[in-house]
Amino acid sequence: MALSKEQIRHIAKLARLELSEAELKKYGGQLSDVLSYADQLQEADVEGVEPTAQVTGLENVFREDIVEEWDDAEVKAALSRAPELEDGQIKIKRVLG
């Protein structure tokens, strides 16, 4: 499926990409090749094949969350192993930037 230069520009704009003329030609050709390959997949006979999201047969295993209260000795022991405390809680490095 060959894409026009305008279609490539539109796709680049949607992806918030600023492409030079050379990049439009290069990536446009590559994208057209990918879409042509995807068109070939449309020719596959899938009659009677049930749709699936995965094929391994694995399933998620869930368990009930159980809250277990710690006594003061367990809390003290855990906090004593922490590298740094702040206001009685374990201080860690910021996770989100």
C-alpha positions in Angstrom: 0.0 0.0 0.0 1.8 3.1 -1.2 1.2 6.3 0.8 1.2 9.7 -0.7 3.6 12.4 0.6 0.6 14.2 2.1 -0.5 11.1 3.9 3.0 10.7 5.3 3.1 14.4 6.4 -0.3 13.9 8.1 0.9 10.8 10.0 4.1 12.6 11.0 2.0 15.5 12.3 -0.3 13.2 14.3 2.9 11.7 15.8 4.3 15.2 16.5 7.3 14.5 14.3 9.0 17.2 12.3 10.5 15.4 9.3 12.7 16.8 6.5 12.0 16.0 2.9 14.6 13.3 2.9 13.1 11.8 6.0 9.6 11.9 4.6 10.8 10.0 1.5 12.8 7.4 3.6 10.2 6.8 6.3 7.3 7.0 3.9 8.8 4.2 1.9 9.3 2.1 5.0 5.8 2.8 6.3 4.4 1.9 2.9 6.3 -1.4 3.0 5.0 -2.2 6.5 1.4 -1.5 5.4 1.9 -3.6 2.2 3.0 -6.5 4.4 -0.1 -6.0 6.6 -2.2 -6.2 3.5 -0.7 -9.6 2.8 -2.0 -10.8 6.1 -5.6 -10.0 5.0 -5.2 -12.8 2.5 -4.8 -15.5 5.2 -7.7 -17.8 5.5 -8.9 -17.5 9.1 -12.3 -19.1 8.6 -13.2 -21.0 11.8 -10.3 -19.6 13.8 -11.4 -18.2 17.1 -10.0 -14.8 17.9 -7.4 -14.8 20.8 -5.3 -12.3 22.6 -2.6 -14.8 23.6 -1.8 -18.4 22.8 0.2 -19.7 25.8 -2.8 -20.8 27.8 -1.4 -19.0 30.9 -3.9 -17.4 33.2 -3.5 -14.7 35.9 -3.6 -16.1 39.4 -5.2 -13.9 42.0 -5.3 -14.2 45.7 -7.2 -12.3 48.3 -5.2 -9.5 50.0 -5.0 -10.1 53.7 -3.9 -7.3 56.0 -1.8 -8.6 58.9 -1.1 -6.3 61.8 2.4 -6.2 63.1 3.2 -6.0 66.8 5.5 -3.2 68.1 8.6 -5.5 68.1 8.1 -6.4 64.4 7.6 -2.7 63.4 10.8 -1.7 65.4 12.8 -4.5 63.8 11.7 -3.5 60.3 12.4 0.2 60.9 15.8 -0.5 62.4 16.8 -2.1 59.1 15.8 0.9 57.0 18.7 3.0 55.6 16.8 6.3 56.4 13.7 7.3 58.4 11.6 10.4 58.3 8.7 10.9 60.8 8.8 7.3 61.8 8.5 6.0 58.2 11.0 4.6 55.8 12.3 7.3 53.5 13.0 6.2 49.9 14.1 7.9 46.7 11.4 9.6 44.7 9.8 7.2 42.3 8.2 9.6 39.8 10.3 12.3 38.2 
